Amino acid sequence: MAQVSEGEVVVARLAQADGGAKLRPIVLLRKLPGMGDFLVCGVSSQTQRAVEGFDVVVDSGSKGFAQMGLKVTSVIRLNFLATVPIDRMERRLGSLPDDMLGLLRTKLAEHIVGLKQR
């Protein structure tokens, strides 16, 4: 992909435990300094895996769902983080509303600095 921005939902080739790679939807949380890689979190349709109070479930009927490019109700998994270079990103699906991107960043930052105990 040529250009991507924070808050976009893209499909990327991610490494698997078995050494292979699989195409997965991800959210671009923040561009990292240096080489232009992104801190990302995974997106899954397996909403039963959502960690209550941490991950964000996006219902297919919710405001802004259509602009995200997702097909079904999904969970944005803050507990599935990775650093992904642009050359592993295959295609753009859509983008998050600004308020949702802000919520994800806030939840992650609070967890990292220990403001909220689980």
C-alpha positions in Angstrom: 0.0 0.0 0.0 1.3 3.5 -0.8 -0.1 5.7 2.0 -2.0 4.8 5.1 -3.0 6.9 8.1 -3.7 6.4 11.8 -7.2 5.2 12.4 -7.5 3.3 9.2 -8.7 -0.3 9.1 -6.6 -2.4 6.8 -5.9 -6.0 5.9 -2.3 -7.1 6.6 -0.3 -10.3 6.4 0.6 -11.2 10.0 2.9 -14.0 11.2 1.3 -17.0 12.9 2.6 -19.2 15.6 3.2 -22.1 13.1 5.6 -19.9 11.1 3.0 -19.1 8.3 1.2 -15.9 7.7 -2.5 -15.0 7.5 -4.4 -12.0 6.3 -6.1 -10.2 9.1 -7.9 -7.0 9.6 -6.1 -4.5 11.9 -6.6 -1.0 13.2 -3.7 1.5 12.7 -3.4 3.0 16.2 -0.2 5.1 15.9 2.6 5.6 13.4 5.9 4.8 15.1 9.0 7.0 14.8 11.8 5.9 12.6 11.0 3.5 9.8 7.3 4.3 9.5 5.9 1.1 11.0 2.6 1.2 12.8 1.4 0.1 16.2 -1.7 -1.9 15.4 -4.4 -4.0 17.1 -6.3 -6.9 15.7 -10.0 -7.0 14.7 -12.0 -10.2 15.0 -15.5 -11.4 14.4 -15.2 -13.6 17.5 -16.8 -11.1 19.8 -17.0 -13.7 22.6 -13.3 -13.2 23.0 -13.7 -9.6 23.9 -12.1 -8.6 27.3 -14.8 -6.6 29.0 -13.8 -3.0 29.8 -10.7 -3.2 27.6 -11.5 -4.4 24.0 -14.2 -2.6 22.0 -17.1 -4.4 20.4 -18.4 -2.7 17.3 -22.0 -3.7 16.5 -23.0 -3.8 12.8 -25.9 -1.4 13.5 -23.8 1.2 15.4 -23.0 4.7 14.2 -19.9 4.8 12.0 -19.9 1.0 11.3 -20.2 1.4 7.5 -17.2 3.7 7.3 -15.0 1.0 9.0 -15.4 -1.4 6.1 -16.1 -4.4 8.4 -18.8 -6.9 7.3 -20.1 -8.1 10.6 -20.2 -7.2 14.3 -16.5 -7.3 15.4 -14.2 -6.8 18.4 -11.3 -4.4 18.2 -8.8 -6.3 20.4 -6.4 -4.1 22.3 -4.9 -7.3 23.8 -3.7 -8.3 20.3 -1.0 -5.7 19.5 1.7 -5.8 16.9 4.1 -3.6 15.0 3.4 -3.8 11.3 5.4 -2.3 8.4 3.5 -0.8 5.5 4.7 -3.4 3.1 2.7 -6.1 5.0 -0.5 -4.1 4.5 -2.5 -5.4 1.6 -5.6 -3.2 1.3 -7.7 -0.6 3.0 -11.1 -1.5 4.3 -12.1 1.9 5.9 -11.5 4.0 8.9 -12.6 4.5 12.5 -14.5 7.5 13.7 -12.2 9.9 15.5 -13.9 9.4 18.8 -13.4 5.6 18.6 -9.7 5.9 17.8 -9.4 8.3 20.8 -11.2 5.8 23.0 -8.9 2.9 21.9 -5.7 5.0 22.5 -7.0 6.2 25.9 -7.8 2.6 27.1 -4.4 1.4 26.0 -2.5 4.3 27.6 -4.4 3.9 30.9 -3.5 0.2 30.9 0.2 0.8 30.1 0.6 3.5 32.9 -1.4 1.5 35.3 -4.3 3.9 35.8 -6.9 1.2 35.7 -6.4 -2.2 37.4 -7.9 -5.3 35.8 
